[in-house]
């Protein structure tokens, strides 16, 4: 198996199917490897969110979340946990 799968091979298992009277050989291999990236923000962090003036639905969502508008920076400040997994998360302003 190591010749066939090389360093991607993690595990070889043998299972028995008594009903059919067969032995099964299975392999577990690595198909993708990526560096582990820790979350950029923690749930309690206050993050800046950019929303254009004409995006009234998004602005209303932020108001309901009690986000604070900063007129000088022209961004909304909201707790990260409230926008995690939403379209607003993609609007986090560059620091």
Buried (B, 14 or more C-beta within 10 A) or exposed (E): EEEEBEEEBEEEEEEEEEEEEEEEEEEEEEEEEEEEEEEEBEEEEEBBBBBEEEEEEBBEBBEEBEBEEEEEEEBBBBBBEBBEEEEBBEBBBEE
